[in-house]
Amino acid sequence: MNVRTLLLSVLLLVPVAAHAQRMTGTVDSRRSTLAYAAHHPTHDWRATSRSVTGTVAFDPATPSGASVTMRVPVESFDSGNDSRDDHMIDAVKGDDFPTIVFTSSRVVPTAWTRSADGWSGVWQVTGGMQFAGRTVEMTLPVRVAVRGTSFSATSQFPISITAFGIRPPSLLGLAMRDNVEITATLAATLR
């Protein structure tokens, strides 16, 4: 290979490398929530935590290398009923295992497009959720949008509480349903 061909090859690679940029951000707990919807034969309820923390890191051009970590204190969920919230903390062993943690191990973008104002699409995020002393691997559908330095992600998915070794709490001799619907909204400012 002559010098001219080598120089041309290097110059052609530079624009690609210049666009590849890993961005990182800290989850903004003022704009992020984790909520669960639970069902009992006598009533349904929803509890929300606004104490979500964590990190996100990825290259928008190749999000398959992304990593996401999310942490939520068990005691931070508020259903509007203190007695019910205290009972749930006991049921999920919140005193022994005070934090729910999700750590990604793999990201597969199933739809990811660039537009004039940023990137958006859907990722399948696989990772381990630590809850009540157990870690369960799961794959979550996550809708992601990046606008400038603003990152947002939303996901809705069911979990089985018995998969985490939690016995469904009872009221009036009737147990709540095993499946709980989770809704997560994460926001971060990227750098």
JOMOPE-V640917 format. One record per run of one state. SS is the DSSP state (@ for helix, = for strand, . for the rest). FROM is the first residue (numbers start at 1). LEN is the number of residues. If there is no record, write none. Layout:
((SS/FROM/LEN) (SS/FROM/LEN))
//
This chain:
((./1/2) (@/3/17) (./20/2) (=/22/6) (./28/5) (=/33/8) (./41/2) (=/43/7) (./50/2) (=/52/8) (./60/2) (=/62/12) (@/74/3) (./77/1) (=/78/1) (./79/3) (@/82/10) (./92/7) (=/99/17) (./116/2) (=/118/14) (./132/2) (=/134/14) (./148/2) (=/150/11) (@/161/4) (./165/5) (=/170/2) (./172/2) (=/174/2) (./176/3) (=/179/12) (./191/1))
//
